[in-house]
Amino acid sequence: MLDHFDARLDADFPPLSAKRLGAALRAVLPAEAILTDIEALRPYESDGLAAYRSLPGAVVMPTTVAQVAAVMKACRDLGVPVVARGAGTGLSGGALPFPGCVLLSMAKFSKILEIDPDARIARVQPGVRNLAISEAVAHLGLFYAPDPSSQIACSIGGNVAENAGGVHCLKYGLTVHNILKLEVVTIDGEVLTIGSEALDAAGFDLMALMTGSEGLLGVVTEVVVKLLPLPEEARVLLAAFDDVEKAAQAVADIIAAGVTPGGLEMMDGLALRAAEDFAHAGYPKAAEAILLCELDGVAADVAEEVERVTALMLAAGAVEVRAARDEAERQRFWAGRKNAFPAVSRIAPDYYCMDGTIPRRALPKVLTEITRLSDAIGLQVANVFHAGDGNLHPLILYDSHKQGDLEKAEELGGAILELCVAVGGTITGEHGVGREKINQMCVQFDAAEIEAFFALKRAFDPLGLLNPGKAIPTLNRCAEFGGMHVHHGELPFADLPRF
């Protein structure tokens, strides 16, 4: 299992007595907004990465920005860490409580405050569900583009914290490309406005800095999102392949042809069969891989692109290509992909969902290497990809009740992330670093770069109270990790070409 928070951090933040902490919180919040009983804290001991658990000292559920600011100032004065939490669907341990911390739940910030169809924006609180935004504006012919698989439950504040993407991010971008303005509360209780509803804002681009900062710099209390017109037409092609590498080649050919699909997703045989048994999406279970390619826009353009992409898929070796016959079938095709993660729980007691990104050209080699690593460590991997932008989600299957299985899953996951770095990619695409990938940050970045990250954090959070132990590893940790993983000065995956 992942090791505990760094001992140095434990020394920096000695636990505060429950009595003193409770008294400080009751001074700024009503009693019903504070949870301190052990059983009441249990639901908050992990996020979607449930293998890692830790209890907070208290959970608070403010309802106003003034209450958030008061909690932040109280924690600063007490030297108590603060971990912000949205819907708890994150998969990297980003909302894992630091032992004894105040866990700041934003669940009650759940209102859509304003919709402006002329400006095509919505002003929302961070606890609003991702899908709720599109549902609220569908009658206006608009939608919010980023659509993580957890969109039915995940919150927009959490999406901002992790810079979430989704199956349509190839064409429409990640969260950072679809928001205009943030309201953020600092650890000192100051309320900042970052960004602008205009096309540009003066000063440094703090929107890009704050998006994906995983709660290390401030707590988001309001978000202005962009709304886009619903496309006139959207059609999904399903292509079946008898070889995963042929499917990977088809991805490269589609992008090289100048086509930008609304979504371009790949699933290998293990993943697609699990998804089909779970969602009954109409996937060909005999295939070794499938591609889902959505083409959207003006009807005439979509019809032309359907013909082009069908020809490209067949030329790459597809044994079958079919278009969704109607909107209902289109939704079924996507339902299978979006339910791939829970679907694999039908074939293994537990799964460990990885998240890395690679250059598209490296996809065939990376798939081959993942298979080799899987065989060597002895755990199956079901592969699900945002293939169009190279974002991988290998699902490592294991049994947490089997001695040593979780440790093997972590070893395999770490090796896959380091493989992503070795071919010129990165250790995350949309899930964030959190606690899960803290060691691989030492592979991705050198000491000078990590110190620059810490300098930036200190500018916002001098005492290091916001979400400590996440996203940025200490240099001591990297030294220890390097000592364990560097053998005779050799790079991992030395035979693979570098970026």
Secondary structure as UniProt FT lines:
FT   HELIX           7..12
FT   HELIX           18..26
FT   TURN            27..28
FT   HELIX           31..33
FT   STRAND          34..35
FT   HELIX           38..41
FT   HELIX           42..44
FT   TURN            50..51
FT   STRAND          58..60
FT   HELIX           65..78
FT   STRAND          82..85
FT   TURN            94..95
FT   TURN            99..100
FT   STRAND          102..105
FT   TURN            107..108
FT   STRAND          112..116
FT   TURN            117..120
FT   STRAND          121..124
FT   TURN            126..127
FT   HELIX           130..137
FT   HELIX           138..140
FT   STRAND          142..143
FT   TURN            149..153
FT   HELIX           156..162
FT   TURN            167..168
FT   HELIX           169..172
FT   HELIX           175..177
FT   STRAND          179..185
FT   TURN            187..188
FT   STRAND          191..195
FT   HELIX           206..210
FT   TURN            211..212
FT   TURN            214..215
FT   STRAND          219..226
FT   STRAND          228..229
FT   STRAND          233..241
FT   HELIX           244..256
FT   TURN            257..258
FT   STRAND          263..268
FT   HELIX           269..279
FT   TURN            285..286
FT   STRAND          289..297
FT   HELIX           299..316
FT   STRAND          320..323
FT   HELIX           327..338
FT   HELIX           340..343
FT   HELIX           344..346
FT   STRAND          350..353
FT   STRAND          356..357
FT   HELIX           360..362
FT   HELIX           363..377
FT   STRAND          381..386
FT   HELIX           387..389
FT   STRAND          391..398
FT   TURN            400..401
FT   TURN            403..404
FT   HELIX           405..422
FT   TURN            423..424
FT   TURN            434..440
FT   HELIX           441..444
FT   HELIX           447..460
FT   TURN            462..463
FT   TURN            468..469
FT   HELIX           475..485
FT   TURN            488..489
FT   TURN            492..495
//
